[in-house]
Amino acid sequence: MLTSTLSTGQWWVAAIVSGIALALAAQSMATTTRDKLIAVSLPLVGAVGIVLNSAARGYEGRTPLVLYTATMIVLVVLRILFAPYVSRQLALKRSGKPMEDMTGKQTALFFLAFVATLISVAFLL
C-alpha cells in the first residue's frame, strides 16, 4: 500500500483532487448544458453515496476518504483507457447520428478493464 502513511488531511486533498479529475473527465463527454451539469455533479453524488454507505456500515476516519478517492481514480482511469471509443461515440452524437450499441466483446472488455483497474488501484492505495 503506497498510501499507508498519508494523514487524514492528505486524504482530504487526494479526495478533492480525484473528484476534480472526475469532473473534468466527465466534462469531456458532455455535449449539452444538461450533460455538463450532470458531469459536474458526479463527484458530489459519489461523495454523498460513499458517506451514506460508510455511515450505514460504521466506517470511520480515513476509510470513506480512501473509498471515495479510489472510486474517482478508477473512473478517471477508465475514461482515459476508453478515450478512443468515447471520442468516436461523441463524434457520432455531435453529427446527429445515433451512437453505436456496445457489442458483447466490447462489454466484456469494459468489464475486464474495470475489474483490472479496480484491483490495481486498490492494491496501490
C-alpha positions as CSV (number, residue, x, y, z in Angstrom):
1,M,0.0,0.0,0.0
2,L,1.7,3.2,-1.2
3,T,-0.5,5.5,0.8
4,S,-0.4,3.8,4.3
5,T,1.4,6.9,5.8
6,L,-1.0,9.5,4.5
7,S,-2.7,11.6,7.2
8,T,-6.4,12.4,7.1
9,G,-5.6,15.8,5.8
10,Q,-3.7,14.4,2.9
11,W,-6.5,12.0,2.2
12,W,-8.8,15.0,2.0
13,V,-6.5,16.6,-0.6
14,A,-6.4,13.3,-2.5
15,A,-10.2,13.1,-2.4
16,I,-10.7,16.7,-3.6
17,V,-8.1,16.3,-6.4
18,S,-9.6,13.0,-7.6
19,G,-13.1,14.5,-7.5
20,I,-11.9,17.4,-9.7
21,A,-10.2,14.9,-12.0
22,L,-13.5,13.0,-12.4
23,A,-15.5,16.2,-13.1
24,L,-13.0,17.2,-15.8
25,A,-13.1,13.7,-17.3
26,A,-16.8,13.7,-17.3
27,Q,-17.0,17.2,-18.8
28,S,-15.0,15.9,-21.8
29,M,-18.0,13.7,-22.6
30,A,-20.7,16.3,-22.1
31,T,-22.4,17.6,-25.3
32,T,-25.2,19.7,-23.8
33,T,-25.6,22.1,-20.9
34,R,-27.6,19.5,-19.0
35,D,-24.8,16.9,-19.6
36,K,-22.3,19.4,-18.2
37,L,-24.3,19.9,-15.1
38,I,-24.6,16.2,-14.6
39,A,-20.8,15.8,-15.2
40,V,-20.0,18.4,-12.5
41,S,-22.4,16.7,-10.1
42,L,-20.9,13.2,-10.4
43,P,-18.2,13.7,-7.8
44,L,-20.7,15.2,-5.4
45,V,-23.2,12.3,-5.9
46,G,-20.3,9.9,-5.4
47,A,-19.4,11.7,-2.1
48,V,-23.0,11.5,-0.8
49,G,-23.2,7.8,-1.7
50,I,-20.0,6.9,0.0
51,V,-20.8,9.0,3.1
52,L,-24.2,7.3,3.4
53,N,-22.8,3.8,2.8
54,S,-19.9,4.4,5.2
55,A,-22.3,5.6,7.9
56,A,-24.6,2.6,7.4
57,R,-21.6,0.2,7.7
58,G,-20.0,2.1,10.6
59,Y,-16.8,3.1,8.7
60,E,-15.0,6.0,10.3
61,G,-11.8,8.0,10.0
62,R,-10.0,7.8,6.7
63,T,-11.9,4.9,5.2
64,P,-14.6,6.9,3.5
65,L,-11.9,9.2,2.0
66,V,-10.0,6.2,0.7
67,L,-13.1,4.7,-0.8
68,Y,-14.1,7.9,-2.5
69,T,-10.6,8.6,-3.8
70,A,-10.3,5.0,-5.2
71,T,-13.7,5.2,-6.9
72,M,-12.9,8.5,-8.5
73,I,-9.5,7.3,-9.7
74,V,-10.9,4.2,-11.2
75,L,-13.5,6.2,-13.2
76,V,-10.9,8.6,-14.4
77,V,-8.5,5.8,-15.5
78,L,-11.4,4.1,-17.3
79,R,-12.2,7.3,-19.1
80,I,-8.6,7.5,-20.3
81,L,-8.4,3.9,-21.3
82,F,-11.6,4.1,-23.4
83,A,-10.9,7.6,-24.8
84,P,-10.9,6.4,-28.5
85,Y,-14.2,4.6,-28.1
86,V,-15.8,7.5,-26.2
87,S,-14.5,10.0,-28.7
88,R,-15.9,8.0,-31.6
89,Q,-19.3,7.8,-29.9
90,L,-19.3,11.6,-29.1
91,A,-18.4,12.4,-32.8
92,L,-21.5,10.3,-33.9
93,K,-23.7,12.1,-31.3
94,R,-22.4,15.6,-32.3
95,S,-23.0,14.8,-36.0
96,G,-26.7,13.9,-35.3
97,K,-26.2,10.2,-35.8
98,P,-27.2,7.6,-33.2
99,M,-24.4,6.2,-31.1
100,E,-23.4,2.6,-31.7
101,D,-24.6,-0.1,-29.4
102,M,-21.9,-1.9,-27.5
103,T,-21.1,-5.4,-28.7
104,G,-20.8,-8.4,-26.4
105,K,-17.0,-8.3,-26.8
106,Q,-16.9,-4.6,-26.0
107,T,-18.9,-5.1,-22.9
108,A,-16.7,-8.0,-21.8
109,L,-13.6,-5.9,-22.4
110,F,-15.0,-3.0,-20.5
111,F,-15.9,-5.3,-17.5
112,L,-12.4,-6.8,-17.6
113,A,-10.8,-3.4,-17.7
114,F,-13.0,-2.2,-14.9
115,V,-12.0,-5.2,-12.7
116,A,-8.3,-4.9,-13.5
117,T,-8.3,-1.1,-12.8
118,L,-10.2,-1.6,-9.6
119,I,-7.8,-4.2,-8.4
120,S,-4.8,-2.2,-9.4
121,V,-6.0,1.0,-7.7
122,A,-7.0,-0.9,-4.6
123,F,-3.5,-2.6,-4.5
124,L,-1.7,0.7,-5.0
125,L,-3.8,2.7,-2.5
